[in-house]
Amino acid sequence: MLAFGPVPSRRLGQSLGINNIPPKICSYSCVYCQLGKTLKMRVEREAFYKPERVLKAVEKKIKDAKDKGEPIDYLAFVPDGEPTIEINLGEEIELLKTLGIKVAVITNSSLIWHDDVKDALLKADWVSFKIDAVSKNIWRRINRPFRSLKFEKILEGIKEFSTNFEGEIATETMLIQGINDSLGEVEKVAHFIGDLKGVKSYISIPTRPPAEIWVKPSTEHIINMAYQVFNEKSIKVEYLIGYEGNAFAFTGNIEDDILSITSVHPMREEAVEKLLNKADDDWSLINRLLAEDKLIEVEYQNNKFYLKKIIRRR
């Protein structure tokens, strides 16, 4: 599904998601990815959907949401893979901006060194870059990039983009216990981000089931240390470690809503229950979707999550 939600975002309020990449095509295969291991590693840009088709899907979702009184703060590219692999991203952003709602793109940063990717992202209102490490060996261990990617070019591309972008820039650093959460690496990341123009930085930990079962979030002590280090560099920094809430939108077809949301955004059990209540439906729908192998149930940190079934998720 090309559009889903709106869903609650800890950074963007109520965000209508745009899924412009088929599952799961990405330039990274991050150890913590909530969608599982990457199925197709790729860095070459190509066209997946016609921009007009993306616009039409988003327009329909906006209408459905408004009919139900659901607010939308952002149209956000948060697909099943890396959004900048879509060669038509810039044209898609231009079309969506005619709808009068701000456009956000959440990218893993890997292709930002390409001029055409920079040009596309310059059209957005809000762009988030993944910066989990600035040491090449740690970057490779946590993000598991496509073999041809050059880390130095990625960091240079982020710096160059930040000097030219007129919108809002965010960075996200996902802290994984024992991989990138040492004081030394956190200080290096903070030093790099501190040199960027007008950035708001988020320190996060895995809050949904990760691709690798051995992945563990950093401790409260380490998270606090990272916050203090970022703050000392005069970086606008916030935690991104809490549950984002249950304010998922019901747009008329509860089965479609659940399957479209969980295709890119795993839902906790209580969030599913609240959405079912909005639709005046009950848990029998979830049992049916589980029985039909359309939905799967997983546990993480003593919470149950529901995800749309993807072939070879693991």
C-alpha positions in Angstrom: 0.0 0.0 0.0 1.4 3.4 -1.1 -0.1 5.4 1.8 -0.9 4.4 5.4 -2.1 6.0 8.6 -2.1 8.6 9.9 0.1 7.2 12.7 1.5 8.8 15.8 5.1 10.0 15.3 7.3 11.0 18.1 8.8 13.7 15.9 6.1 14.6 13.4 2.8 14.5 15.3 0.1 12.8 13.3 2.0 11.5 10.2 0.5 10.1 7.0 3.0 7.6 5.8 4.1 7.1 2.2 5.5 3.7 1.2 7.3 4.4 -2.0 9.6 1.4 -2.0 8.6 -2.2 -2.5 9.5 -4.5 0.5 12.3 -4.6 1.4 14.7 -2.9 -0.9 17.4 -1.0 0.9 21.1 0.1 0.9 21.5 -1.0 4.5 20.5 -4.1 6.5 20.6 -2.6 10.0 20.8 -5.0 12.9 17.9 -3.2 14.6 15.5 -2.7 11.7 11.9 -3.2 12.8 11.0 -4.7 9.4 13.6 -7.5 9.5 16.6 -8.2 7.3 16.8 -6.5 3.9 15.6 -8.8 1.1 17.2 -6.9 -1.7 20.4 -4.8 -1.1 20.6 -2.0 -3.7 22.1 1.4 -4.3 21.1 2.1 -7.9 18.2 4.5 -8.1 15.2 3.4 -10.2 11.5 4.1 -10.7 9.1 1.9 -8.7 5.8 3.9 -8.9 4.6 6.7 -11.1 4.4 9.9 -9.1 0.8 10.5 -10.1 -0.1 7.1 -8.6 1.6 8.1 -5.3 -0.3 11.4 -5.3 -3.6 9.7 -6.0 -3.1 7.2 -3.1 -2.2 10.0 -0.7 -5.1 12.2 -1.8 -7.5 9.2 -1.0 -6.0 8.7 2.4 -6.2 12.4 3.2 -9.9 12.4 2.3 -10.5 9.2 4.3 -8.8 10.7 7.4 -10.6 14.1 7.1 -13.9 12.3 6.8 -13.2 10.6 10.1 -11.9 13.8 11.8 -8.3 12.6 11.9 -5.7 15.4 11.7 -2.6 15.1 9.6 0.5 17.2 10.4 3.0 15.7 7.9 3.1 13.6 4.8 6.1 11.4 5.5 8.2 9.1 3.3 8.8 6.1 5.6 8.7 3.1 3.3 9.7 -0.5 3.5 13.2 0.4 2.3 15.3 3.4 1.7 13.2 6.2 0.1 15.9 7.9 -1.9 16.4 4.8 -4.0 13.2 5.9 -5.8 14.4 8.0 -8.7 11.1 10.0 -8.9 11.3 11.1 -5.2 11.8 14.7 -6.1 8.8 14.8 -8.4 6.7 13.0 -5.8 7.6 15.6 -3.2 6.7 18.4 -5.6 3.3 16.9 -6.3 2.5 16.2 -2.7 3.4 19.8 -1.6 0.5 21.0 -3.7 -1.8 19.4 -1.1 -0.9 22.1 1.5 0.7 19.7 4.0 4.3 19.6 5.0 6.4 16.8 3.5 9.0 14.8 5.5 11.6 12.3 4.4 13.3 9.8 6.8 16.5 8.6 5.1 19.3 6.3 6.2 21.7 8.9 4.6 23.5 6.4 2.4 22.8 8.1 -1.0 23.0 11.8 0.1 26.4 12.2 -1.6 24.6 12.0 -5.0 23.7 15.4 -6.4 20.3 14.2 -7.7 19.4 12.9 -4.2 20.4 16.2 -2.6 18.2 18.0 -5.2 15.2 15.8 -4.4 15.5 16.2 -0.6 16.0 20.0 -0.9 12.3 20.1 -2.0 11.1 18.6 1.4 10.2 20.5 4.5 11.8 18.2 7.0 14.6 15.6 6.5 15.9 13.1 9.0 19.4 11.6 8.6 20.5 8.3 10.3 23.8 8.8 12.0 24.4 5.8 14.2 28.2 6.0 14.1 31.1 8.0 12.6 33.6 5.2 12.9 33.7 3.1 9.7 34.0 -0.2 11.5 31.1 0.5 13.8 29.0 1.8 10.9 29.6 -1.5 9.0 28.7 -3.5 12.1 25.4 -1.8 12.9 24.1 -0.6 9.5 25.6 -3.4 7.4 25.8 -1.3 4.2 25.9 -2.3 0.6 29.5 -3.2 -0.3 30.2 -0.3 -2.7 29.1 2.5 -0.3 31.8 4.9 0.9 31.3 6.2 4.4 33.4 9.3 4.0 31.2 10.4 1.0 28.1 9.9 3.1 29.3 12.1 5.9 30.5 14.8 3.5 27.1 14.7 1.7 25.2 15.2 5.0 27.5 18.2 5.8 27.0 19.8 2.4 23.2 19.3 2.5 22.9 20.9 5.9 24.5 24.1 4.6 22.0 24.5 1.7 18.7 23.2 3.1 16.1 25.8 4.1 13.8 23.4 6.0 14.2 21.5 9.2 16.9 18.8 9.7 16.9 16.1 12.2 19.4 13.3 13.0 18.7 10.0 14.7 21.3 8.0 16.5 20.1 4.5 17.6 22.1 3.3 20.5 22.8 -0.5 20.6 24.3 -2.1 23.7 27.9 -3.0 23.2 28.2 -1.7 19.6 28.0 2.1 19.3 27.3 3.2 22.9 30.8 3.7 24.2 31.7 7.2 25.4 34.3 7.5 22.7 31.9 6.8 19.8 29.1 8.9 21.3 31.6 11.9 21.6 32.6 11.4 17.9 29.0 11.3 16.8 28.2 14.4 18.8 31.2 16.3 17.4 30.0 15.5 13.8 26.4 16.5 14.5 27.5 19.6 16.3 29.1 20.9 13.1 25.8 20.6 11.1 23.6 23.7 10.5 20.4 24.0 12.5 20.0 20.4 13.5 17.7 18.8 16.1 19.1 15.5 17.2 17.3 12.5 18.6 18.9 9.7 20.7 16.9 6.5 20.3 16.9 2.9 21.3 15.0 -0.1 19.7 11.4 0.0 20.9 10.1 -2.6 18.4 11.3 -6.1 17.5 14.7 -5.9 15.8 16.0 -7.8 12.8 18.6 -9.6 15.0 17.3 -11.1 18.2 20.6 -10.4 20.0 20.2 -6.6 19.7 19.6 -4.9 23.0 19.0 -1.2 23.8 21.6 0.7 25.7 21.0 1.2 29.4 19.5 4.2 31.1 22.9 5.2 32.3 24.4 5.2 28.8 21.4 7.0 27.3 21.8 9.8 29.9 25.5 10.0 29.2 24.8 10.4 25.5 22.3 13.1 26.2 24.8 15.0 28.3 27.5 14.7 25.7 25.2 16.0 22.9 24.0 18.8 25.2 27.6 19.9 25.9 28.1 20.3 22.2 25.1 22.8 22.2 23.1 20.4 20.1 19.3 20.5 20.4 18.7 17.0 21.6 15.8 14.9 22.8 15.3 11.3 23.8 13.4 9.2 21.4 13.0 6.2 23.7 9.4 6.1 24.8 6.3 4.5 23.4 4.8 6.8 20.8 1.2 6.2 21.9 -1.9 4.6 20.5 -3.4 7.4 18.5 -3.6 5.5 15.2 -6.2 6.7 12.8 -9.2 4.7 11.6 -10.0 5.7 8.0 -13.0 3.5 7.2 -11.7 0.0 6.4 -10.3 -1.5 9.6 -8.6 -4.5 7.9 -6.9 -2.3 5.3 -5.8 0.2 8.0 -4.2 -2.5 10.2 -2.5 -4.2 7.3 -1.2 -1.0 5.8 0.1 0.4 9.2 1.7 -2.9 10.3 3.5 -3.2 6.9 5.9 -0.5 8.0 5.0 0.3 11.6 4.6 -2.6 14.1 1.8 -2.0 16.5 1.7 -2.9 20.2 -1.3 -4.9 21.4 -3.0 -2.0 23.2 -2.7 0.2 20.1 -4.4 -2.5 18.0 -7.2 -2.7 20.7 -7.7 1.0 20.6 -7.9 1.1 16.8 -10.4 -1.8 16.9 -12.5 0.1 19.4 -12.5 3.2 17.1 -13.8 1.0 14.3 -16.4 -0.7 16.6 -14.7 -4.0 15.8 -13.2 -6.7 18.1 -10.2 -9.0 18.4 -11.8 -11.7 16.2 -10.5 -9.7 13.2 -6.9 -10.1 14.5 -7.4 -13.8 15.1 -8.6 -14.2 11.5 -5.7 -12.2 10.1 -3.3 -14.3 12.1 -5.0 -17.5 10.9 -4.8 -16.3 7.3 -1.1 -15.7 7.7 -1.6 -12.0 6.9 -0.4 -10.8 10.3 2.2 -12.2 12.7 2.5 -11.8 16.5 5.9 -11.2 18.1 7.1 -10.4 21.6 9.8 -7.9 22.5 10.6 -6.6 26.0 7.5 -8.2 27.5 5.2 -6.5 24.9 3.2 -8.1 22.1 3.6 -6.5 18.6 1.6 -7.2 15.4 3.3 -7.0 12.0 2.1 -7.6 8.5 3.6 -10.9 7.2 6.4 -10.4 4.8 8.0 -13.3 3.0 11.4 -14.2 4.4 11.1 -11.5 7.1 14.0 -13.3 8.9 
